[in-house]
Amino acid sequence: MSKDNQQQDVAVLLSAKNGLAYLTPNDWALISDKAARMQFKAGEQFVHRGKRTHGVYLLVKGTASVQIAGHGKAREIGPGEVCGEISFLDELPATADVLAIEPVWAYYLDRPTLQSLFELFPHLGSRFYRSLASILSRRLRELIDRPVTSKKDHS
């Protein structure tokens, strides 16, 4: 990946309001250097409910649809947002399906890569996990605050 692309990606990740908010520019430089940059075509599924992710995806371009079984309308995520974090945290299968709505570019960070970064830079680990906790808290509140639709509303 070119240095220009990497700098643009880091700028997107740093400015994201729903992303890993507690990471510093230096943290992002370390992460972007170690992450695998992946592209997904429109309609391509990259997180599969019931399968482990073994890492997290950080969207840098495009939007994706997060579909949680039994929860009605899908939620959209975009540049700077993370997915696959629940499976990453508890090392269990993913709780949702994530599909690219349009072409998506994302950084993928697997558990061993992140663990080695956290061992070298413990404060990065602390900021990373604090950011994930904040994201999960916000998403849970959004889910709780979402109005419940009855089965009658769907007929």
N, C-alpha and C positions, 0 to 999 in steps of 0.2 A: 504494500500500500504506500502511496506517495505521502510525503510529509505534509503537503497541502491538504490532502483528503483527511489525514489524521488530525490536523489542526482544525479543520472545519467540523469534524465529528466532535472533537473535544469542546468546541464552542457551543455546539448544539446541546451536548450533555450538561455543560455548565449552566446554561441558561434555562434549562427545563424546570418548570415550576412543579411538576409532579414526578420528578425523578429522584435520583440519589442526592438529595439536597445538601447533605453535610460533607460531601466530598470536596476537596480543595482542587485547584488547578493542577498541583503536583500529583495528587491522587489520580486524577483523570489521565495525566500523561503516562503514569505507570500502567494503569489499566489498559489504555488504548494501545500501548506498546506490546502487551502480553495477550490481548484478546484476539480471537479469530473473527475477522470481518466476513459476514455471510450475507448472501442475497437470497430473497425468497420472491417467487413470482406471485402475481395476483392470484388469489384462490389457494395458494399453497399453505398447507398446515405445517406449523413448525413446533407446536407444543400439542401433545396428544393426551387427553384425559385418560387416566389409567396407566400411563407410562411415565417412568422417571425421566427428568430432564438432565440430570447429572451436572447442571450448571444453570446460569441465568442468561437471559437475552436482554440487551440494552438497545432499544430502537434508536437509530440515528437518522433514518429517513423513511418516510411512508407511514401508513396507518395499518393497524391490525384489529381484528375483532376477537374479543375474549368471550367465549360462550361457556356459561356454567349451566350444566344440566338442571332443569327444573326451576330456573330463575328468569324465564322469559327473555326479555330483550337483551341482546348482547351489548357489551360495553366496548367502546373504541379506545385504543391506546395509540399514541403517536411518538414522535421524536423525543428522546430523553426518558421515556418511560421504560419500565422493567417488566418482564414476564418470566414465568418459570420459577419464581422466587419461593413459592410454598414448597414445591418439590425439592428445591435446593436446600431449604432450611431443615425440613424434617426427613429428607432422604426417602420419601415415599412417592407413590405415583402422583402425577399432576392432577389438580382438581378441576381443570378447565381445558378446553380446546382453544388454541390461538391460531387464527388464519390471517394471512396477508390479504387486506382489502385491495391494495394496490402494491406495486413492487416495494419491498421493504429491504432496507439495509440494516443490519444489526450486528452488534458485537456479541459474541458468545464467550462467556468465561466459565470454564469447567471448574469443578470443585478443587482438583489438585493445583491448578494454576492460582486460584484465589487463596488457597491455604498457604502456598509458598510465599505469595505476596504478603499475607497477613503475618507470617512468621518473620519476614524481613522488616516489615513496617507495621508493628502492632497498632499504632494509632489509625492507620488506614482501615484495619479490620474493625476497630471500634466505630469509626465514622460510617463505614459501609453497613454494619449491622444496625446502627442507630437510624440510618436512612431507610433501611428495609422495614424496621419497626414502624417508622412514621408512615411509610407508604401503606403497609398492611392495616394500620389503624384507620387511616383515611378511607381506604377501600371498604373496610368493614362498616364504618359509619355510613358511607354512601349506600351500601347494601341494606343496612338496617333502616335508613331513612327513606328508601325507595317505597313508594306506595304499593300495597299488595293488591293484585288484581284477582278477582274471583274467577272461577271456571266459567261462570255465566258471561263474563266480559269477553271471553275468547270464542263464543259461539256465534 
